[in-house]
Amino acid sequence: MILNQITGSIQQQCIIRIENLYKNSHIWLLKASHNITGNPDDAQDLVQELYQYLLEKCNPKLFYLDSYNLLYLHRFLTHRWINRRKKNSRISYVGEIYNDDPSEEYDIEKDQSVMNAYNEVMQELERLKKTRGWASARLFELYWCSEDTLQEVADKIGISKSTVFIAIKKIRKHMAQVIQNPNE
């Protein structure tokens, strides 16, 4: 009961301080984020992320008088923009996988080669299940044939995520030696 009252009062204070921050420093935040991003649309998105972050966290340590510590907010905007730029630079876009243009012919050979490679992988997994590598092969099959993450596969079996990762890495290395990739 007391914890709910404390949490409620912190949330109320947080909302009041966000309102004060908006009234007193919104233009400054937009200008600062525009200096960081160089684009007014990105600057508005960045400031919106800041408000959303402050509302979600409601961290009293960030309170400063009746608003928030502007130095912290500027640092937040800078680091959030840098992290977004790094993330976008790591993403490599490839050509379209699916052919949506009805005027172009469908490439049956490519589809068949992918299906043949899939069948080879499944046959190799069945072969590996009969050897000492059966545990790794089973983990690889659980991970590869489902949309589960490494952690979800580990939780289903009751082992650590690192064990699943090592097993999958081992089988991938083996598959790369045995099966030729049709996309190369």
C-alpha positions in Angstrom: 0.0 0.0 0.0 2.7 2.5 1.0 4.8 1.4 -2.0 1.8 2.2 -4.3 1.5 5.6 -2.8 5.2 6.4 -3.2 5.1 5.1 -6.8 2.0 7.2 -7.5 3.5 10.3 -6.1 6.7 9.8 -8.1 4.7 9.4 -11.3 2.7 12.5 -10.5 5.9 14.4 -9.9 7.3 13.0 -13.1 4.3 14.2 -15.1 4.5 17.7 -13.5 8.2 17.9 -14.2 7.8 16.8 -17.8 5.1 19.5 -18.3 7.5 22.1 -16.8 10.3 20.8 -19.0 8.0 21.2 -22.1 7.0 24.7 -21.1 10.4 26.0 -20.2 12.9 24.1 -22.4 11.1 22.5 -25.4 12.5 25.0 -27.9 16.0 24.6 -26.4 15.7 20.8 -26.7 14.6 21.1 -30.3 17.5 23.4 -31.1 20.0 21.2 -29.3 18.7 18.1 -31.1 18.7 19.9 -34.4 22.4 20.8 -33.8 23.0 17.1 -33.1 21.0 15.6 -36.0 21.2 18.3 -38.6 17.6 17.5 -39.7 14.5 19.1 -38.1 12.4 15.9 -38.5 15.0 13.8 -36.8 15.3 16.4 -34.1 11.6 16.3 -33.4 11.7 12.4 -33.3 14.7 12.6 -30.9 12.9 15.0 -28.5 9.8 12.8 -28.6 11.9 9.8 -27.7 13.3 11.8 -24.8 9.9 12.7 -23.4 8.8 9.0 -23.8 11.9 7.8 -22.0 11.4 10.3 -19.2 7.7 9.2 -18.8 8.6 5.5 -18.8 11.5 5.7 -16.4 10.2 8.3 -13.9 13.6 8.4 -12.3 13.7 10.9 -9.4 17.5 11.1 -9.7 17.0 13.1 -12.9 14.8 15.7 -11.3 16.3 19.1 -11.0 14.4 21.8 -9.2 11.0 21.8 -10.9 12.1 20.2 -14.2 15.0 18.0 -15.3 18.7 18.3 -15.5 19.3 19.9 -18.9 22.9 18.6 -19.1 21.7 15.1 -18.7 19.0 15.6 -21.3 21.6 16.9 -23.8 23.8 13.9 -23.1 20.8 11.6 -23.6 20.0 13.2 -27.0 23.6 13.0 -28.1 24.1 9.4 -27.1 20.7 8.3 -28.5 21.5 9.8 -31.9 25.0 8.3 -31.9 23.6 4.8 -31.1 20.9 5.1 -33.8 23.5 6.1 -36.4 25.7 3.2 -35.4 22.8 0.8 -35.6 21.7 2.1 -39.0 25.3 1.8 -40.3 25.4 -1.9 -39.2 22.3 -2.8 -41.1 23.2 -3.9 -44.6 20.3 -4.0 -47.0 20.3 -6.7 -49.7 18.3 -6.8 -52.9 14.7 -7.9 -52.8 14.2 -11.5 -52.0 10.8 -11.8 -53.5 9.8 -10.9 -57.0 6.7 -8.8 -56.8 6.8 -7.7 -60.5 4.3 -9.9 -62.3 5.8 -9.1 -65.7 9.1 -10.9 -64.7 9.3 -14.6 -64.9 9.5 -16.6 -61.8 13.0 -18.2 -61.3 12.1 -21.9 -60.7 15.7 -23.0 -60.7 16.6 -20.7 -57.8 13.7 -21.9 -55.8 14.6 -25.6 -56.5 18.2 -25.0 -55.5 17.1 -23.5 -52.2 14.7 -26.4 -51.6 17.5 -28.9 -52.5 19.8 -27.2 -50.0 17.1 -27.3 -47.4 16.6 -31.0 -48.0 20.4 -31.6 -47.8 20.5 -29.8 -44.4 17.7 -31.9 -43.1 19.3 -35.1 -44.3 22.6 -34.1 -42.8 20.9 -33.4 -39.5 19.2 -36.8 -39.6 22.6 -38.4 -40.3 24.2 -36.4 -37.4 21.5 -37.5 -35.0 22.8 -41.0 -35.4 26.3 -40.1 -34.4 28.0 -38.5 -31.4 26.8 -35.1 -32.6 23.1 -35.9 -32.0 22.7 -33.4 -29.2 24.1 -30.5 -31.2 22.1 -31.5 -34.2 18.9 -31.6 -32.2 19.6 -28.1 -30.8 20.3 -26.8 -34.3 17.1 -28.3 -35.6 15.1 -26.8 -32.7 16.6 -23.4 -33.4 16.7 -23.5 -37.2 13.2 -24.9 -37.8 11.4 -22.6 -35.4 11.3 -18.8 -34.9 12.6 -19.2 -31.3 15.6 -17.2 -30.1 18.6 -18.8 -28.5 17.3 -18.0 -25.1 13.9 -19.5 -25.8 15.4 -22.7 -27.1 17.6 -22.9 -24.0 14.6 -22.3 -21.7 12.6 -25.1 -23.4 15.4 -27.6 -22.8 16.7 -26.2 -19.5 20.2 -25.4 -20.5 22.2 -22.2 -20.8 22.0 -19.9 -23.8 25.8 -20.2 -24.3 25.5 -24.0 -24.6 22.9 -23.6 -27.3 25.0 -21.0 -29.1 28.1 -23.2 -29.1 26.2 -26.2 -30.4 24.6 -24.2 -33.2 27.9 -22.6 -34.1 29.5 -26.1 -34.3 26.8 -27.5 -36.6 26.8 -24.4 -38.8 30.5 -24.8 -39.3 30.0 -28.5 -40.2 27.2 -27.6 -42.6 29.3 -25.0 -44.3 31.9 -27.7 -45.0 29.4 -30.3 -46.2 26.7 -28.3 -48.1 27.1 -25.7 -50.8 25.1 -22.5 -50.3 22.8 -21.9 -53.4 22.8 -18.1 -52.8 26.5 -17.7 -53.4 
